[in-house]
Amino acid sequence: MALFTFSTSTRSAREEKCDADEGNPKSVPSELFFLFECTTSSFFSEHNACDGMQRASRLKRELEMLSTEPPPGITCWQTEERIDDLRAQIVGGVGTPYEGGIFSLEVKIPERYPFEPPNMRFLTPIYHPNIDNSGRICHDALKLPPKGAWKPSLNISTVLTSIQLLMVEPNPDDPLMADISSEFKYNKYLFTEKAKKWTQEHAIQTNKGVVEDDKENAPDQKLASRKRDGLCPQQEAEEPLKRPRV
């Protein structure tokens, strides 16, 4: 009862009596509201800061493991200084329509990671029943329960490995692309040919183009270097002629 003696309420005694008769609770002093807000604000600030430190520490460990012991055919790294914005690459599996291709992915880490799954999507176009034209991926490991199977014990490496397995074994019963799923089920040959064509156009030719450009530029650079080396003695011979006579 002593707590309510500090109330700054200006309500009349009659209004308070009416509230009491109607069974309404008495007004809580503004001082208590202020104290409660300060306490809760401080608690959540410290809690969020702690979560942020744990998240950064875990991501650092995961990236170190991906760097030193990457899964076969998978690489992952952070972009610039942002630890929550990653890039990954998956090499197409042997014996699949994606063989020989290098597929790039965007990996975004949410603030509540690892209590929420990472957001991943393909940057390289891929013909697949579980991956749409925007690169979005339909996979249980990328969704929270009850619809998904994500849990904090999983990590970026295990999810990328699961996506690599999905490329080898598509799931036509849970598709994002219904037409591709139908092809995969009822016309596997047509699906395979289209997937190979997409791989050739988007995941192989681009990589070859970069390598070929480097190879083509290499002889030119050597020739230019030889020309520069050949000019040096001539320039040195002409230098005395250009010097002014005293």
Order of alpha helices (4+ residues) and beta strands (2+ residues): alpha-alpha-beta-beta-beta-beta-alpha-alpha-alpha-alpha
